[in-house]
Amino acid sequence: MLKYLIKRVLWMIPMLIGISLISFFIMHLAPGDITNNEAAFNPKASEESRQKLREMYHLDKPVIIQYGLWLKRMATLDFGKSFASHQKPVFWQTTDKDGNVTKGLIQEALPITLMINLLGLAITLLLAIPLGILAARKYLGWQDRSITLFNFIGFSIPGFWLSLLLMYWLGVANNWLPISGLHSLNYESLDTWGRLKDSLSHLFLPVVIPSVTGLAGITLFVKNGMLDVLQQDYITTARAKGLNEHSVIYTHALRNALLPLITIVGLSIPGLIGGSVIAETIFAIPGMGKLFYDAVLMRDFPVIMGILTIGSALTLVGNLLADVAYAWADPRVRRGVARG
C-alpha cells in the first residue's frame, strides 16, 4: 500500500506540470491581455506605455519563456503578483521592508469559499444519504416515486435561475434575507448574537441553493448503489439468518453501497476550494469563484494560473483520496492495491 501511494504521489508531479502547461498555452490563445484593460481605463495611454507594461509583465517574451519563468516561481509556491492596480500577491501574504503585511488574494478568498462549500456539502450528504436509502428500501413505492420526482426537479432547475428567484422572493419582495455579501454594514457594531444571526442570514442562500441543486445527483447515486447491494447474495444470506432489516441495511449494505459516493466526494474537493463562479458572482461573495471570474475579465494571468494550478492539484489529490477510501471500504480493492 505504501509503495502504491508513493508511486501515485510521484506520478502526480509530471501530470500537474502537463496540466499547467496546457492551461498556460490555452489561456494565452485568448485575445488581448492586461494592457488592453489598462488602455481602456485610460484612453490617453500611448502604445509606448502599453509596450512598457508588456515588458514589465514579461508579456513581450515568447510564451514558452513566460511559462518557464512562471514554472520557476511556482516551484517555490510563488505565484507572483496580480496584474491589477493593487499588485497584491496571488497566493500568500508578503511582508515589505517596513514590516507591512499584504495578504494574498487566494489567502483571503479561500477560507470564505471553503466555509460555504463545506457547509453545503455537509447539508447535501446529511439529506442525500437517508433519502437514497429510503428510496432503495421502498423501491417503486410512493416514497421512491416522490424522491424520484424531486430528483427530476433538482436536475432540471438551473442553479442561477433558482438563485435569482429566491433572491427576489426572499430578499427583494419580502425582505426576509439579505441577498449579497457576507455581513451587513453595521456588523461591527452588533453584539455576539447579532453577528452570528447576521452571518447566518447572509450565508443561508449561498449555502442552501447549491445544496438543493446538488442533492438530486447524490441521492440518485446512493439509491442506485443501495439497490445494487441489496440484490447481492450476502444480503440474502444475512436476511436468511434472521437479522433485522436495520442491521441488514446499516451494518452490511450501507458500507458497500456508498462506494460510488466516495468517488463523488473525492472529485468534489476541487469544487470545495475552487468555489462556484455563478453563485459567488450572483451573491457578491468574495470567494475563489468570484476571484477567478474577475481575473478572467481582467486577463489577470497570474491569478488565473494560480487558481487553475491549485484546482488541478486538488483534483489529483481528490482522485488519490478516493482510491485510498475505496481500498479502506472494500477489502478486494485493498488486496489489489497491496499487490500493485
C-alpha positions in Angstrom: 0.0 0.0 0.0 2.8 2.4 0.9 4.6 1.6 -2.4 1.4 2.3 -4.3 0.9 5.7 -2.5 4.5 6.8 -3.2 4.1 5.8 -6.9 0.9 7.8 -7.2 2.3 10.9 -5.5 5.4 10.9 -7.7 3.3 10.4 -10.8 1.2 13.5 -9.8 4.2 15.8 -10.4 4.6 15.4 -14.2 0.8 15.3 -14.5 0.5 18.7 -12.7 3.2 20.2 -14.9 1.5 18.9 -18.0 -1.9 20.3 -16.9 -0.3 23.7 -16.1 1.5 23.8 -19.4 -1.7 23.1 -21.4 -3.6 25.6 -19.3 -0.9 28.3 -19.8 -0.9 27.9 -23.5 -4.7 27.8 -23.9 -5.0 30.9 -21.7 -2.6 32.8 -24.0 -4.7 31.9 -27.0 -7.4 34.2 -25.8 -7.3 37.6 -27.5 -6.0 40.6 -25.5 -4.0 41.0 -22.3 -3.8 43.2 -19.3 -2.6 46.1 -21.4 -5.9 46.2 -23.2 -7.7 46.8 -19.9 -5.2 49.4 -18.9 -5.7 51.3 -22.1 -9.5 51.0 -21.9 -9.4 52.8 -18.5 -7.0 55.4 -19.8 -7.9 56.4 -23.3 -4.7 58.6 -23.4 -2.5 55.6 -22.9 0.0 55.5 -25.7 1.4 52.5 -27.5 4.8 53.2 -25.8 3.2 52.9 -22.3 1.4 49.7 -23.3 4.7 48.3 -24.5 6.4 49.2 -21.2 3.6 47.3 -19.4 4.2 44.3 -21.6 7.9 44.4 -20.7 7.2 44.8 -17.0 4.9 41.8 -17.0 7.2 39.8 -19.4 4.4 39.6 -22.0 6.8 40.7 -24.7 8.6 37.4 -24.4 7.7 34.1 -26.2 5.0 32.1 -24.4 7.4 29.2 -23.7 9.8 31.6 -21.9 6.9 33.1 -19.9 5.9 29.6 -18.9 9.4 28.8 -17.8 9.6 32.0 -15.6 6.2 31.1 -14.1 7.1 27.5 -13.5 10.3 28.5 -11.8 8.4 30.7 -9.4 5.6 28.1 -8.9 8.2 25.5 -7.8 8.7 27.7 -4.7 4.9 28.3 -4.3 5.4 31.8 -5.5 2.6 32.6 -8.0 3.7 36.2 -8.4 1.6 39.3 -8.0 -1.7 40.2 -9.6 -1.7 42.4 -12.7 -4.4 44.6 -11.0 -3.5 48.0 -9.7 -3.3 46.8 -6.1 -0.5 44.5 -7.0 -1.4 42.0 -4.3 0.4 38.6 -4.1 -1.6 35.9 -5.7 -1.2 33.1 -3.2 0.2 34.0 0.2 0.9 37.1 2.2 4.2 39.1 1.8 5.9 41.4 4.2 7.7 44.5 2.9 10.9 46.1 4.3 8.8 48.3 6.6 7.1 45.2 8.2 3.7 45.8 6.4 1.9 42.6 5.7 -0.1 42.3 2.4 -2.4 39.2 2.3 -2.6 37.1 -0.8 -5.7 37.1 -2.9 -6.2 33.3 -2.6 -5.4 33.5 1.1 -8.3 36.0 1.6 -10.8 34.2 -0.7 -10.0 30.6 0.2 -11.5 30.5 3.8 -14.7 32.0 2.6 -15.2 29.5 -0.2 -14.1 26.6 2.0 -16.6 27.5 4.7 -19.6 27.9 2.3 -18.9 24.8 0.3 -18.2 22.6 3.3 -21.5 23.7 4.9 -23.2 23.0 1.6 -21.6 19.5 1.2 -22.5 18.6 4.8 -26.2 19.6 4.3 -26.2 17.7 1.0 -24.8 14.5 2.5 -27.0 14.6 5.6 -30.1 14.8 3.4 -29.0 12.7 0.4 -27.9 9.5 2.2 -31.1 9.0 4.2 -33.2 9.9 1.1 -31.2 7.5 -1.1 -31.6 4.7 1.4 -35.3 5.3 1.8 -35.8 5.3 -2.0 -34.0 2.0 -2.3 -35.8 0.3 0.6 -39.2 1.5 -0.7 -38.4 0.9 -4.3 -41.4 1.7 -6.6 -43.4 2.8 -3.6 -44.8 6.2 -3.1 -41.7 7.3 -1.1 -39.4 6.2 -4.0 -41.7 7.9 -6.6 -41.7 11.2 -4.6 -38.0 11.2 -4.2 -37.5 10.4 -7.9 -39.8 13.4 -8.8 -37.7 15.6 -6.5 -34.6 14.4 -8.3 -36.0 15.2 -11.7 -36.9 18.7 -10.5 -33.4 19.1 -9.0 -31.7 18.1 -12.2 -33.9 20.4 -14.3 -33.7 23.6 -12.3 -30.7 25.8 -13.3 -28.8 27.0 -10.2 -28.6 30.6 -11.4 -32.3 30.7 -12.1 -33.2 29.4 -8.6 -30.7 31.8 -7.1 -32.3 34.8 -8.8 -35.8 33.6 -8.0 -35.1 33.1 -4.3 -33.2 36.4 -4.2 -36.3 38.2 -5.5 -38.8 36.4 -3.3 -36.9 36.2 0.0 -34.8 39.3 -0.4 -36.4 41.9 -2.6 -40.2 41.2 -2.3 -40.4 40.2 1.3 -37.1 41.5 2.8 -36.6 38.3 4.8 -33.0 37.7 3.9 -30.0 39.7 2.6 -29.1 39.0 -1.0 -25.4 39.9 -1.2 -22.2 39.9 0.7 -21.2 38.2 4.0 -22.1 40.9 6.5 -24.3 43.9 6.9 -22.9 47.4 7.1 -23.4 47.6 10.8 -21.8 44.2 11.5 -19.0 45.6 13.7 -21.5 47.4 16.0 -23.5 44.2 16.7 -23.1 42.0 19.8 -22.1 38.4 19.5 -25.6 37.0 19.0 -26.3 39.8 16.5 -23.2 39.0 14.5 -24.0 35.3 14.5 -27.5 36.0 13.3 -26.3 38.4 10.6 -23.7 35.9 9.3 -26.2 33.0 9.2 -28.8 35.2 7.3 -26.2 36.1 4.7 -25.0 32.5 4.3 -28.4 30.9 4.0 -29.0 31.4 0.3 -25.4 30.8 -0.9 -25.2 27.6 1.1 -28.8 26.2 0.6 -29.1 26.8 -3.1 -26.1 24.7 -4.2 -27.1 22.1 -1.7 -30.6 21.8 -3.3 -29.3 21.6 -6.8 -26.6 19.0 -5.9 -28.9 16.9 -3.7 -30.6 15.2 -6.6 -27.4 13.7 -8.0 -26.1 12.4 -4.7 -29.4 11.0 -3.8 -29.6 9.1 -7.1 -26.0 7.7 -6.6 -26.9 6.5 -3.1 -30.2 4.9 -4.2 -28.6 3.1 -7.2 -25.7 1.9 -5.1 -28.1 0.6 -2.4 -30.3 -1.2 -4.9 -27.3 -2.9 -6.4 -26.0 -4.1 -3.0 -29.4 -5.3 -1.8 -29.5 -7.8 -4.6 -26.2 -9.4 -3.6 -26.1 -12.9 -2.2 -24.6 -11.9 1.2 -27.6 -9.7 1.8 -29.9 -12.6 1.1 -27.8 -14.7 3.5 -28.0 -12.1 6.2 -31.7 -11.9 6.0 -32.0 -15.7 5.9 -30.1 -15.8 9.2 -32.9 -13.7 10.8 -31.1 -10.4 11.1 -33.5 -7.4 11.4 -33.8 -5.1 8.5 -32.0 -2.2 10.3 -28.9 -4.4 10.7 -29.0 -5.6 7.2 -29.2 -2.1 5.8 -26.9 -0.1 8.0 -24.4 -2.8 9.1 -24.0 -4.9 5.9 -25.3 -3.0 2.9 -24.5 0.7 3.5 -20.7 0.5 3.5 -20.6 -1.1 0.1 -23.5 1.0 -1.2 -21.6 4.2 -0.5 -18.6 3.2 -2.6 -19.7 5.3 -5.7 -20.3 8.2 -3.3 -16.6 8.1 -2.3 -15.7 8.9 -5.9 -18.2 11.8 -6.0 -16.9 13.3 -2.7 -13.3 12.9 -3.8 -13.9 14.7 -7.0 -15.8 17.4 -5.2 -12.6 18.5 -3.4 -11.5 20.9 -6.2 -15.0 22.4 -6.1 -14.8 22.9 -2.4 -11.7 25.1 -2.9 -12.4 26.5 -6.3 -15.8 27.8 -5.4 -18.8 28.4 -7.6 -18.3 31.2 -10.1 -22.1 31.6 -10.7 -23.2 31.6 -7.0 -20.4 33.7 -5.7 -20.9 36.3 -8.5 -24.7 36.4 -8.1 -24.4 36.8 -4.3 -21.3 39.0 -4.4 -19.4 36.6 -2.2 -15.6 37.4 -2.2 -14.6 33.8 -2.7 -12.4 31.9 -5.1 -15.2 31.6 -7.8 -15.7 35.4 -8.0 -11.9 35.9 -7.8 -11.5 33.7 -10.8 -14.3 35.4 -12.7 -12.8 38.8 -12.1 -9.4 37.6 -13.1 -10.6 36.3 -16.4 -12.3 39.6 -17.2 -9.1 41.5 -16.4 -6.8 39.0 -18.2 -5.0 38.7 -14.9 -2.8 35.7 -15.9 -1.0 35.2 -12.5 -4.3 34.9 -10.6 -5.9 32.6 -13.3 -2.9 30.3 -13.3 -2.7 30.3 -9.5 -6.3 29.2 -9.2 -6.1 26.7 -12.1 -2.9 25.1 -10.7 -4.4 24.7 -7.2 -7.6 23.3 -8.7 -5.6 20.8 -10.8 -3.5 19.7 -7.8 -6.6 19.3 -5.7 -8.2 17.2 -8.4 -5.3 14.8 -8.4 -5.3 14.7 -4.6 -9.1 14.1 -4.7 -8.6 11.1 -7.0 -5.9 9.7 -4.7 -8.0 10.1 -1.6 -10.9 8.4 -3.4 -8.7 5.5 -4.3 -7.5 5.2 -0.7 -11.0 5.4 0.6 -12.1 2.7 -1.8 -9.3 0.5 -0.6 -10.4 1.1 3.0 -14.0 0.4 2.3 -13.6 -2.7 0.0 -11.1 -5.4 1.0 -11.0 -6.6 -2.6 -9.6 -3.3 -3.8 -7.2 -3.2 -0.8 -5.7 -6.6 -1.7 -5.3 -5.5 -5.3 -3.6 -2.2 -4.3 -1.3 -4.2 -2.0 -0.3 -6.5 -4.8 0.3 -3.5 -7.1 
